[in-house]
């Protein structure tokens, strides 16, 4: 059976002194798409769009720092503690969505304390484009031939020849597609229940990490150690986020019901 042979150079353009990677380009496109989504939301609600410049920087720093620390400390702490400078090599890939999510949640709390916006108002809206950025980052992982799927003999299996010669599930693309669906559904939820604090955020978190939990069955284990459990480290970390999302949804309904009528 013929399978797609994936042998794309992860470096898009090499100027010698500067190398532009597919991963970096897609990462940047994710933030551009996120900014445009937030711009639409702010315009829709009559908010000052100029405030997005500061918010974007909070998100960029939170995503990179949170995701990178999450990856290095959760998935391969032994290597990165022995090679601490490699923690800074973000362009080589290696970002954890769990760490990015925690980083963004913390950053929005700090942003809210300084600029005064409602915390859940921010969480509900910023969570929406996060899925879009995540989808583009997963496509970047595909170009990097990383976060590989388990071997498969299905016709759509992909051989990442820079790694080995086994046809594998293109799980990066599965995840990218699912994240785009989460993005679209989150946008719809926002337009229907944007005034119900916590509902959009809770739905987003529950959907995103449910997807992550299921797709882990098609991935090779990312952690460089045995967690001693029947599930992967990624699945183990996803469970609290799914539960937190469900709790947030329940809280959003109880809060709405407790408000006096009129």
Secondary structure, DSSP 8 states (H G I E B T S, - for coil): ---EEE---SEEEE-SS-EEEHHHHHHHHHHHHHHHHHHHHHHHTT--TTHHHHHHHHHHHHHHHHHHHHIIIII-HHHHHHSGGGGG-GGG----HHHHHHHHHHHHHHHHHHH---HHHHHHHHHHHHHHHHHHHHHHHHHTT-S-B-B--STT-EEETTT-S-EE--HHHHHHHHHHHHHHHHHHHHHHHTTSTTHHHHHHHHHHHHHHHHHGGGB---SSS--SSSS-HHHHHHHHHHHHHHHHHHHHHHHHHHS---
